[in-house]
Amino acid sequence: MKRLLAIILLITFLFIAILARLIYIGIVDGQKLYTLALDQWTRDVPITARRGSIFDRSGIVLADSYSTYTLYVRPVEITDHEKTAKTLGELTGLTEKEISKKIIKKSSEVLISKNLSKEVMLKILKS
């Protein structure tokens, strides 16, 4: 009987300790952790070396280096699907219907568009 009581007390203590730690992480460290996660999700990945242009023998540029951006969306964080589809449709050149199909999915991240210019990405971030 004493062993059973000791085991129950130990399990109860461990449960309370884990619950207290979860509450501490959620309330005390929650904003700090959210900020760190947001910084990680929206970071720019620098390209360390700029490549040169490739010319043909008459001096016409065949290939050139420039930065492009890829837009991903987290559907679980979208509250207004219609407004998001409309805004992204106007800025990316895709139709609202195409974007709506993508953002309704229940996945963690959805690719919306590739090869976006910096100007378009800045407009998306501002909206």
N, CA, C and O atoms as a GROMACS GRO file, in nm:
protein
  508
    1MET      N    1   0.081  -0.119   0.000
    1MET     CA    2   0.000   0.000   0.000
    1MET      C    3   0.086   0.127   0.000
    1MET      O    4   0.055   0.224  -0.069
    2LYS      N    5   0.195   0.124   0.079
    2LYS     CA    6   0.284   0.239   0.084
    2LYS      C    7   0.354   0.260  -0.050
    2LYS      O    8   0.376   0.374  -0.092
    3ARG      N    9   0.389   0.150  -0.116
    3ARG     CA   10   0.454   0.160  -0.248
    3ARG      C   11   0.359   0.224  -0.350
    3ARG      O   12   0.400   0.310  -0.428
    4LEU      N   13   0.235   0.181  -0.349
    4LEU     CA   14   0.136   0.236  -0.441
    4LEU      C   15   0.116   0.385  -0.415
    4LEU      O   16   0.107   0.463  -0.510
    5LEU      N   17   0.109   0.425  -0.292
    5LEU     CA   18   0.094   0.566  -0.257
    5LEU      C   19   0.217   0.646  -0.302
    5LEU      O   20   0.204   0.758  -0.352
    6ALA      N   21   0.336   0.588  -0.283
    6ALA     CA   22   0.460   0.655  -0.325
    6ALA      C   23   0.465   0.671  -0.477
    6ALA      O   24   0.508   0.776  -0.526
    7ILE      N   25   0.422   0.572  -0.551
    7ILE     CA   26   0.421   0.579  -0.698
    7ILE      C   27   0.319   0.683  -0.743
    7ILE      O   28   0.348   0.762  -0.833
    8ILE      N   29   0.202   0.683  -0.682
    8ILE     CA   30   0.100   0.782  -0.719
    8ILE      C   31   0.150   0.924  -0.690
    8ILE      O   32   0.130   1.014  -0.771
    9LEU      N   33   0.215   0.944  -0.576
    9LEU     CA   34   0.270   1.076  -0.543
    9LEU      C   35   0.381   1.115  -0.641
    9LEU      O   36   0.389   1.232  -0.680
   10LEU      N   37   0.465   1.022  -0.679
   10LEU     CA   38   0.572   1.050  -0.774
   10LEU      C   39   0.516   1.088  -0.910
   10LEU      O   40   0.561   1.184  -0.972
   11ILE      N   41   0.418   1.014  -0.958
   11ILE     CA   42   0.354   1.044  -1.086
   11ILE      C   43   0.285   1.180  -1.081
   11ILE      O   44   0.294   1.258  -1.175
   12THR      N   45   0.216   1.208  -0.971
   12THR     CA   46   0.150   1.337  -0.955
   12THR      C   47   0.251   1.451  -0.954
   12THR      O   48   0.229   1.553  -1.019
   13PHE      N   49   0.361   1.434  -0.883
   13PHE     CA   50   0.466   1.535  -0.880
   13PHE      C   51   0.524   1.559  -1.020
   13PHE      O   52   0.542   1.674  -1.061
   14LEU      N   53   0.553   1.452  -1.092
   14LEU     CA   54   0.608   1.466  -1.228
   14LEU      C   55   0.508   1.536  -1.321
   14LEU      O   56   0.546   1.621  -1.401
   15PHE      N   57   0.382   1.501  -1.309
   15PHE     CA   58   0.278   1.564  -1.390
   15PHE      C   59   0.270   1.714  -1.361
   15PHE      O   60   0.262   1.794  -1.454
   16ILE      N   61   0.273   1.750  -1.234
   16ILE     CA   62   0.266   1.892  -1.196
   16ILE      C   63   0.391   1.966  -1.244
   16ILE      O   64   0.382   2.080  -1.289
   17ALA      N   65   0.508   1.902  -1.235
   17ALA     CA   66   0.632   1.965  -1.281
   17ALA      C   67   0.629   1.989  -1.432
   17ALA      O   68   0.669   2.096  -1.478
   18ILE      N   69   0.582   1.893  -1.508
   18ILE     CA   70   0.573   1.908  -1.653
   18ILE      C   71   0.470   2.015  -1.688
   18ILE      O   72   0.495   2.098  -1.777
   19LEU      N   73   0.357   2.015  -1.621
   19LEU     CA   74   0.254   2.116  -1.644
   19LEU      C   75   0.306   2.256  -1.612
   19LEU      O   76   0.279   2.351  -1.685
   20ALA      N   77   0.378   2.269  -1.502
   20ALA     CA   78   0.435   2.399  -1.465
   20ALA      C   79   0.535   2.446  -1.569
   20ALA      O   80   0.538   2.565  -1.603
   21ARG      N   81   0.616   2.356  -1.621
   21ARG     CA   82   0.714   2.393  -1.724
   21ARG      C   83   0.644   2.437  -1.853
   21ARG      O   84   0.686   2.534  -1.915
   22LEU      N   85   0.538   2.368  -1.892
   22LEU     CA   86   0.463   2.406  -2.012
   22LEU      C   87   0.399   2.544  -1.995
   22LEU      O   88   0.399   2.624  -2.088
   23ILE      N   89   0.345   2.571  -1.879
   23ILE     CA   90   0.285   2.702  -1.853
   23ILE      C   91   0.393   2.810  -1.856
   23ILE      O   92   0.372   2.917  -1.913
   24TYR      N   93   0.508   2.783  -1.797
   24TYR     CA   94   0.618   2.878  -1.798
   24TYR      C   95   0.663   2.909  -1.942
   24TYR      O   96   0.682   3.025  -1.977
   25ILE      N   97   0.679   2.805  -2.023
   25ILE     CA   98   0.721   2.825  -2.162
   25ILE      C   99   0.615   2.902  -2.239
   25ILE      O  100   0.648   2.992  -2.316
   26GLY      N  101   0.489   2.869  -2.218
   26GLY     CA  102   0.382   2.934  -2.291
   26GLY      C  103   0.358   3.079  -2.251
   26GLY      O  104   0.331   3.162  -2.337
   27ILE      N  105   0.368   3.109  -2.125
   27ILE     CA  106   0.335   3.243  -2.078
   27ILE      C  107   0.460   3.332  -2.067
   27ILE      O  108   0.461   3.443  -2.120
   28VAL      N  109   0.563   3.284  -2.000
   28VAL     CA  110   0.680   3.367  -1.975
   28VAL      C  111   0.768   3.379  -2.100
   28VAL      O  112   0.805   3.490  -2.138
   29ASP      N  113   0.800   3.267  -2.161
   29ASP     CA  114   0.890   3.267  -2.278
   29ASP      C  115   0.815   3.269  -2.411
   29ASP      O  116   0.879   3.270  -2.516
   30GLY      N  117   0.684   3.270  -2.409
   30GLY     CA  118   0.605   3.259  -2.531
   30GLY      C  119   0.636   3.364  -2.635
   30GLY      O  120   0.659   3.331  -2.751
   31GLN      N  121   0.636   3.490  -2.596
   31GLN     CA  122   0.659   3.599  -2.691
   31GLN      C  123   0.802   3.595  -2.746
   31GLN      O  124   0.823   3.618  -2.865
   32LYS      N  125   0.898   3.567  -2.660
   32LYS     CA  126   1.038   3.559  -2.704
   32LYS      C  127   1.055   3.446  -2.806
   32LYS      O  128   1.121   3.463  -2.908
   33LEU      N  129   0.996   3.330  -2.776
   33LEU     CA  130   1.007   3.216  -2.868
   33LEU      C  131   0.935   3.244  -2.999
   33LEU      O  132   0.981   3.203  -3.106
   34TYR      N  133   0.820   3.312  -2.991
   34TYR     CA  134   0.748   3.348  -3.113
   34TYR      C  135   0.832   3.442  -3.200
   34TYR      O  136   0.836   3.427  -3.322
   35THR      N  137   0.898   3.539  -3.137
   35THR     CA  138   0.984   3.632  -3.210
   35THR      C  139   1.100   3.560  -3.276
   35THR      O  140   1.133   3.588  -3.391
   36LEU      N  141   1.162   3.468  -3.205
   36LEU     CA  142   1.271   3.390  -3.263
   36LEU      C  143   1.224   3.305  -3.380
   36LEU      O  144   1.292   3.295  -3.482
   37ALA      N  145   1.107   3.244  -3.366
   37ALA     CA  146   1.053   3.162  -3.474
   37ALA      C  147   1.019   3.247  -3.596
   37ALA      O  148   1.047   3.208  -3.709
   38LEU      N  149   0.958   3.363  -3.574
   38LEU     CA  150   0.924   3.452  -3.684
   38LEU      C  151   1.049   3.499  -3.757
   38LEU      O  152   1.050   3.509  -3.880
   39ASP      N  153   1.154   3.528  -3.682
   39ASP     CA  154   1.280   3.569  -3.743
   39ASP      C  155   1.338   3.457  -3.828
   39ASP      O  156   1.393   3.481  -3.935
   40GLN      N  157   1.325   3.335  -3.781
   40GLN     CA  158   1.376   3.221  -3.856
   40GLN      C  159   1.293   3.196  -3.982
   40GLN      O  160   1.348   3.160  -4.086
   41TRP      N  161   1.163   3.216  -3.975
   41TRP     CA  162   1.075   3.191  -4.089
   41TRP      C  163   1.091   3.296  -4.198
   41TRP      O  164   1.071   3.266  -4.315
   42THR      N  165   1.127   3.418  -4.160
   42THR     CA  166   1.129   3.527  -4.257
   42THR      C  167   1.269   3.581  -4.283
   42THR      O  168   1.284   3.698  -4.320
   43ARG      N  169   1.368   3.501  -4.264
   43ARG     CA  170   1.504   3.550  -4.284
   43ARG      C  171   1.541   3.551  -4.432
   43ARG      O  172   1.488   3.474  -4.512
   44ASP      N  173   1.633   3.641  -4.466
   44ASP     CA  174   1.689   3.645  -4.600
   44ASP      C  175   1.813   3.558  -4.600
   44ASP      O  176   1.894   3.563  -4.508
   45VAL      N  177   1.827   3.479  -4.704
   45VAL     CA  178   1.945   3.395  -4.718
   45VAL      C  179   2.040   3.466  -4.816
   45VAL      O  180   2.012   3.472  -4.935
   46PRO      N  181   2.151   3.519  -4.765
   46PRO     CA  182   2.240   3.593  -4.853
   46PRO      C  183   2.317   3.501  -4.948
   46PRO      O  184   2.356   3.389  -4.912
   47ILE      N  185   2.339   3.549  -5.068
   47ILE     CA  186   2.424   3.479  -5.162
   47ILE      C  187   2.560   3.546  -5.151
   47ILE      O  188   2.573   3.666  -5.173
   48THR      N  189   2.660   3.468  -5.115
   48THR     CA  190   2.789   3.527  -5.081
   48THR      C  191   2.866   3.581  -5.202
   48THR      O  192   2.935   3.682  -5.190
   49ALA      N  193   2.856   3.517  -5.314
   49ALA     CA  194   2.934   3.563  -5.430
   49ALA      C  195   2.841   3.595  -5.546
   49ALA      O  196   2.750   3.519  -5.578
   50ARG      N  197   2.866   3.707  -5.609
   50ARG     CA  198   2.788   3.745  -5.727
   50ARG      C  199   2.854   3.681  -5.848
   50ARG      O  200   2.974   3.693  -5.870
   51ARG      N  201   2.774   3.616  -5.924
   51ARG     CA  202   2.825   3.556  -6.047
   51ARG      C  203   2.827   3.660  -6.157
   51ARG      O  204   2.750   3.756  -6.155
   52GLY      N  205   2.913   3.641  -6.249
   52GLY     CA  206   2.922   3.734  -6.361
   52GLY      C  207   2.822   3.700  -6.470
   52GLY      O  208   2.763   3.592  -6.472
   53SER      N  209   2.804   3.794  -6.560
   53SER     CA  210   2.716   3.772  -6.674
   53SER      C  211   2.786   3.685  -6.778
   53SER      O  212   2.908   3.683  -6.787
   54ILE      N  213   2.705   3.614  -6.854
   54ILE     CA  214   2.758   3.532  -6.964
   54ILE      C  215   2.718   3.597  -7.094
   54ILE      O  216   2.600   3.622  -7.120
   55PHE      N  217   2.818   3.625  -7.178
   55PHE     CA  218   2.797   3.693  -7.305
   55PHE      C  219   2.828   3.598  -7.420
   55PHE      O  220   2.909   3.507  -7.407
   56ASP      N  221   2.761   3.623  -7.533
   56ASP     CA  222   2.803   3.551  -7.653
   56ASP      C  223   2.917   3.629  -7.718
   56ASP      O  224   2.958   3.732  -7.666
   57ARG      N  225   2.967   3.582  -7.829
   57ARG     CA  226   3.086   3.646  -7.885
   57ARG      C  227   3.059   3.784  -7.944
   57ARG      O  228   3.154   3.859  -7.971
   58SER      N  229   2.932   3.819  -7.964
   58SER     CA  230   2.904   3.954  -8.014
   58SER      C  231   2.865   4.050  -7.902
   58SER      O  232   2.824   4.162  -7.929
   59GLY      N  233   2.878   4.008  -7.774
   59GLY     CA  234   2.856   4.095  -7.660
   59GLY      C  235   2.713   4.099  -7.607
   59GLY      O  236   2.683   4.181  -7.521
   60ILE      N  237   2.626   4.013  -7.656
   60ILE     CA  238   2.488   4.007  -7.608
   60ILE      C  239   2.484   3.919  -7.483
   60ILE      O  240   2.542   3.810  -7.479
   61VAL      N  241   2.414   3.966  -7.381
   61VAL     CA  242   2.405   3.892  -7.255
   61VAL      C  243   2.315   3.770  -7.275
   61VAL      O  244   2.199   3.782  -7.316
   62LEU      N  245   2.371   3.652  -7.246
   62LEU     CA  246   2.294   3.528  -7.254
   62LEU      C  247   2.235   3.490  -7.118
   62LEU      O  248   2.122   3.441  -7.110
   63ALA      N  249   2.310   3.514  -7.013
   63ALA     CA  250   2.264   3.482  -6.877
   63ALA      C  251   2.319   3.587  -6.782
   63ALA      O  252   2.432   3.633  -6.796
   64ASP      N  253   2.236   3.624  -6.685
   64ASP     CA  254   2.276   3.727  -6.590
   64ASP      C  255   2.232   3.684  -6.450
   64ASP      O  256   2.143   3.601  -6.436
   65SER      N  257   2.294   3.741  -6.348
   65SER     CA  258   2.259   3.710  -6.209
   65SER      C  259   2.164   3.816  -6.154
   65SER      O  260   2.185   3.935  -6.175
   66TYR      N  261   2.062   3.772  -6.084
   66TYR     CA  262   1.971   3.861  -6.014
   66TYR      C  263   1.900   3.782  -5.905
   66TYR      O  264   1.889   3.660  -5.913
   67SER      N  265   1.854   3.853  -5.806
   67SER     CA  266   1.787   3.789  -5.692
   67SER      C  267   1.639   3.770  -5.723
   67SER      O  268   1.574   3.856  -5.781
   68THR      N  269   1.588   3.656  -5.682
   68THR     CA  270   1.446   3.630  -5.692
   68THR      C  271   1.397   3.579  -5.556
   68THR      O  272   1.476   3.538  -5.472
   69TYR      N  273   1.266   3.583  -5.538
   69TYR     CA  274   1.206   3.542  -5.412
   69TYR      C  275   1.100   3.436  -5.438
   69TYR      O  276   1.034   3.435  -5.542
   70THR      N  277   1.084   3.348  -5.340
   70THR     CA  278   0.982   3.244  -5.345
   70THR      C  279   0.884   3.270  -5.232
   70THR      O  280   0.924   3.294  -5.118
   71LEU      N  281   0.755   3.266  -5.263
   71LEU     CA  282   0.651   3.296  -5.164
   71LEU      C  283   0.585   3.167  -5.118
   71LEU      O  284   0.528   3.091  -5.197
   72TYR      N  285   0.593   3.143  -4.988
   72TYR     CA  286   0.524   3.033  -4.923
   72TYR      C  287   0.420   3.091  -4.829
   72TYR      O  288   0.437   3.202  -4.777
   73VAL      N  289   0.313   3.017  -4.806
   73VAL     CA  290   0.207   3.059  -4.715
   73VAL      C  291   0.179   2.945  -4.618
   73VAL      O  292   0.182   2.828  -4.656
   74ARG      N  293   0.152   2.981  -4.493
   74ARG     CA  294   0.110   2.883  -4.393
   74ARG      C  295  -0.042   2.892  -4.381
   74ARG      O  296  -0.093   2.983  -4.315
   75PRO      N  297  -0.116   2.800  -4.444
   75PRO     CA  298  -0.263   2.808  -4.445
   75PRO      C  299  -0.327   2.810  -4.307
   75PRO      O  300  -0.432   2.872  -4.289
   76VAL      N  301  -0.267   2.745  -4.208
   76VAL     CA  302  -0.328   2.742  -4.075
   76VAL      C  303  -0.325   2.878  -4.008
   76VAL      O  304  -0.399   2.899  -3.911
   77GLU      N  305  -0.242   2.970  -4.054
   77GLU     CA  306  -0.233   3.103  -3.994
   77GLU      C  307  -0.317   3.208  -4.066
   77GLU      O  308  -0.319   3.324  -4.025
   78ILE      N  309  -0.386   3.168  -4.172
   78ILE     CA  310  -0.467   3.262  -4.248
   78ILE      C  311  -0.607   3.267  -4.187
   78ILE      O  312  -0.671   3.163  -4.167
   79THR      N  313  -0.654   3.389  -4.159
   79THR     CA  314  -0.788   3.404  -4.102
   79THR      C  315  -0.891   3.439  -4.209
   79THR      O  316  -1.005   3.394  -4.201
   80ASP      N  317  -0.853   3.518  -4.308
   80ASP     CA  318  -0.945   3.558  -4.414
   80ASP      C  319  -0.892   3.508  -4.548
   80ASP      O  320  -0.810   3.573  -4.612
   81HIS      N  321  -0.940   3.391  -4.590
   81HIS     CA  322  -0.890   3.327  -4.712
   81HIS      C  323  -0.920   3.409  -4.837
   81HIS      O  324  -0.835   3.419  -4.926
   82GLU      N  325  -1.038   3.467  -4.844
   82GLU     CA  326  -1.076   3.542  -4.964
   82GLU      C  327  -0.989   3.666  -4.982
   82GLU      O  328  -0.940   3.693  -5.092
   83LYS      N  329  -0.971   3.740  -4.874
   83LYS     CA  330  -0.889   3.862  -4.882
   83LYS      C  331  -0.744   3.827  -4.917
   83LYS      O  332  -0.680   3.895  -4.997
   84THR      N  333  -0.692   3.721  -4.856
   84THR     CA  334  -0.555   3.678  -4.884
   84THR      C  335  -0.540   3.637  -5.029
   84THR      O  336  -0.443   3.675  -5.095
   85ALA      N  337  -0.636   3.559  -5.080
   85ALA     CA  338  -0.629   3.515  -5.220
   85ALA      C  339  -0.637   3.634  -5.315
   85ALA      O  340  -0.566   3.639  -5.416
   86LYS      N  341  -0.723   3.729  -5.283
   86LYS     CA  342  -0.738   3.847  -5.369
   86LYS      C  343  -0.610   3.930  -5.370
   86LYS      O  344  -0.562   3.969  -5.476
   87THR      N  345  -0.555   3.957  -5.251
   87THR     CA  346  -0.434   4.038  -5.241
   87THR      C  347  -0.316   3.971  -5.310
   87THR      O  348  -0.245   4.034  -5.388
   88LEU      N  349  -0.295   3.843  -5.283
   88LEU     CA  350  -0.184   3.773  -5.346
   88LEU      C  351  -0.204   3.758  -5.496
   88LEU      O  352  -0.108   3.759  -5.572
   89GLY      N  353  -0.329   3.743  -5.539
   89GLY     CA  354  -0.358   3.734  -5.682
   89GLY      C  355  -0.322   3.861  -5.755
   89GLY      O  356  -0.265   3.856  -5.864
   90GLU      N  357  -0.354   3.974  -5.695
   90GLU     CA  358  -0.321   4.103  -5.758
   90GLU      C  359  -0.171   4.124  -5.766
   90GLU      O  360  -0.122   4.181  -5.864
   91LEU      N  361  -0.098   4.080  -5.665
   91LEU     CA  362   0.046   4.108  -5.660
   91LEU      C  363   0.132   4.006  -5.735
   91LEU      O  364   0.238   4.041  -5.785
   92THR      N  365   0.086   3.882  -5.742
   92THR     CA  366   0.168   3.779  -5.807
   92THR      C  367   0.129   3.751  -5.951
   92THR      O  368   0.205   3.689  -6.025
   93GLY      N  369   0.011   3.795  -5.991
   93GLY     CA  370  -0.034   3.767  -6.127
   93GLY      C  371  -0.109   3.636  -6.140
   93GLY      O  372  -0.152   3.602  -6.250
   94LEU      N  373  -0.126   3.563  -6.031
   94LEU     CA  374  -0.204   3.440  -6.033
   94LEU      C  375  -0.351   3.474  -6.011
   94LEU      O  376  -0.384   3.583  -5.963
   95THR      N  377  -0.439   3.382  -6.047
   95THR     CA  378  -0.581   3.407  -6.026
   95THR      C  379  -0.618   3.376  -5.881
   95THR      O  380  -0.552   3.297  -5.813
   96GLU      N  381  -0.725   3.438  -5.835
   96GLU     CA  382  -0.772   3.413  -5.699
   96GLU      C  383  -0.809   3.266  -5.679
   96GLU      O  384  -0.787   3.210  -5.572
   97LYS      N  385  -0.863   3.205  -5.781
   97LYS     CA  386  -0.904   3.066  -5.773
   97LYS      C  387  -0.784   2.974  -5.751
   97LYS      O  388  -0.790   2.881  -5.670
   98GLU      N  389  -0.674   3.000  -5.823
   98GLU     CA  390  -0.553   2.919  -5.806
   98GLU      C  391  -0.499   2.932  -5.664
   98GLU      O  392  -0.463   2.832  -5.601
   99ILE      N  393  -0.495   3.053  -5.614
   99ILE     CA  394  -0.442   3.075  -5.479
   99ILE      C  395  -0.535   3.017  -5.374
   99ILE      O  396  -0.489   2.959  -5.276
  100SER      N  397  -0.666   3.031  -5.394
  100SER     CA  398  -0.763   2.975  -5.298
  100SER      C  399  -0.747   2.825  -5.285
  100SER      O  400  -0.755   2.771  -5.175
  101LYS      N  401  -0.724   2.756  -5.397
  101LYS     CA  402  -0.704   2.611  -5.392
  101LYS      C  403  -0.582   2.575  -5.308
  101LYS      O  404  -0.582   2.475  -5.235
  102LYS      N  405  -0.479   2.657  -5.318
  102LYS     CA  406  -0.355   2.628  -5.244
  102LYS      C  407  -0.368   2.659  -5.095
  102LYS      O  408  -0.319   2.583  -5.012
  103ILE      N  409  -0.433   2.770  -5.062
  103ILE     CA  410  -0.434   2.811  -4.920
  103ILE      C  411  -0.543   2.742  -4.838
  103ILE      O  412  -0.547   2.759  -4.716
  104ILE      N  413  -0.629   2.667  -4.901
  104ILE     CA  414  -0.731   2.592  -4.826
  104ILE      C  415  -0.673   2.461  -4.773
  104ILE      O  416  -0.730   2.402  -4.681
  105LYS      N  417  -0.563   2.415  -4.830
  105LYS     CA  418  -0.502   2.288  -4.788
  105LYS      C  419  -0.466   2.291  -4.640
  105LYS      O  420  -0.441   2.397  -4.583
  106LYS      N  421  -0.464   2.174  -4.581
  106LYS     CA  422  -0.433   2.161  -4.439
  106LYS      C  423  -0.286   2.123  -4.418
  106LYS      O  424  -0.255   2.039  -4.333
  107SER      N  425  -0.195   2.184  -4.492
  107SER     CA  426  -0.054   2.153  -4.476
  107SER      C  427   0.017   2.267  -4.405
  107SER      O  428  -0.040   2.374  -4.386
  108SER      N  429   0.141   2.242  -4.366
  108SER     CA  430   0.213   2.344  -4.290
  108SER      C  431   0.258   2.460  -4.377
  108SER      O  432   0.250   2.575  -4.335
  109GLU      N  433   0.305   2.433  -4.499
  109GLU     CA  434   0.347   2.538  -4.591
  109GLU      C  435   0.303   2.503  -4.732
  109GLU      O  436   0.305   2.387  -4.772
  110VAL      N  437   0.264   2.606  -4.806
  110VAL     CA  438   0.220   2.587  -4.944
  110VAL      C  439   0.297   2.686  -5.031
  110VAL      O  440   0.305   2.804  -5.000
  111LEU      N  441   0.353   2.636  -5.140
  111LEU     CA  442   0.423   2.721  -5.236
  111LEU      C  443   0.319   2.797  -5.318
  111LEU      O  444   0.231   2.736  -5.380
  112ILE      N  445   0.331   2.929  -5.318
  112ILE     CA  446   0.240   3.012  -5.397
  112ILE      C  447   0.304   3.051  -5.529
  112ILE      O  448   0.244   3.031  -5.635
  113SER      N  449   0.424   3.106  -5.525
  113SER     CA  450   0.487   3.153  -5.648
  113SER      C  451   0.638   3.158  -5.632
  113SER      O  452   0.691   3.180  -5.523
  114LYS      N  453   0.707   3.138  -5.744
  114LYS     CA  454   0.853   3.146  -5.748
  114LYS      C  455   0.894   3.263  -5.836
  114LYS      O  456   0.813   3.319  -5.910
  115ASN      N  457   1.020   3.299  -5.827
  115ASN     CA  458   1.081   3.402  -5.912
  115ASN      C  459   1.011   3.537  -5.902
  115ASN      O  460   0.989   3.603  -6.003
  116LEU      N  461   0.978   3.577  -5.781
  116LEU     CA  462   0.917   3.708  -5.761
  116LEU      C  463   1.026   3.813  -5.742
  116LEU      O  464   1.133   3.784  -5.688
  117SER      N  465   1.000   3.933  -5.788
  117SER     CA  466   1.097   4.041  -5.773
  117SER      C  467   1.093   4.096  -5.631
  117SER      O  468   1.000   4.070  -5.555
  118LYS      N  469   1.196   4.172  -5.597
  118LYS     CA  470   1.203   4.231  -5.464
  118LYS      C  471   1.089   4.330  -5.442
  118LYS      O  472   1.034   4.339  -5.332
  119GLU      N  473   1.052   4.403  -5.546
  119GLU     CA  474   0.945   4.501  -5.534
  119GLU      C  475   0.813   4.433  -5.500
  119GLU      O  476   0.737   4.482  -5.416
  120VAL      N  477   0.786   4.321  -5.566
  120VAL     CA  478   0.661   4.247  -5.539
  120VAL      C  479   0.662   4.193  -5.396
  120VAL      O  480   0.561   4.202  -5.326
  121MET      N  481   0.775   4.139  -5.352
  121MET     CA  482   0.782   4.086  -5.216
  121MET      C  483   0.764   4.196  -5.112
  121MET      O  484   0.698   4.173  -5.011
  122LEU      N  485   0.819   4.314  -5.136
  122LEU     CA  486   0.800   4.425  -5.044
  122LEU      C  487   0.653   4.467  -5.036
  122LEU      O  488   0.603   4.499  -4.929
  123LYS      N  489   0.585   4.466  -5.152
  123LYS     CA  490   0.441   4.498  -5.153
  123LYS      C  491   0.362   4.394  -5.074
  123LYS      O  492   0.270   4.428  -5.001
  124ILE      N  493   0.400   4.266  -5.089
  124ILE     CA  494   0.331   4.159  -5.017
  124ILE      C  495   0.354   4.174  -4.866
  124ILE      O  496   0.261   4.157  -4.787
  125LEU      N  497   0.475   4.206  -4.828
  125LEU     CA  498   0.504   4.222  -4.685
  125LEU      C  499   0.431   4.341  -4.625
  125LEU      O  500   0.394   4.338  -4.507
  126LYS      N  501   0.410   4.446  -4.704
  126LYS     CA  502   0.339   4.564  -4.654
  126LYS      C  503   0.189   4.541  -4.643
  126LYS      O  504   0.123   4.602  -4.559
  127SER      N  505   0.134   4.453  -4.725
  127SER     CA  506  -0.011   4.431  -4.724
  127SER      C  507  -0.055   4.332  -4.620
  127SER      O  508  -0.174   4.303  -4.607
   0.00000   0.00000   0.00000
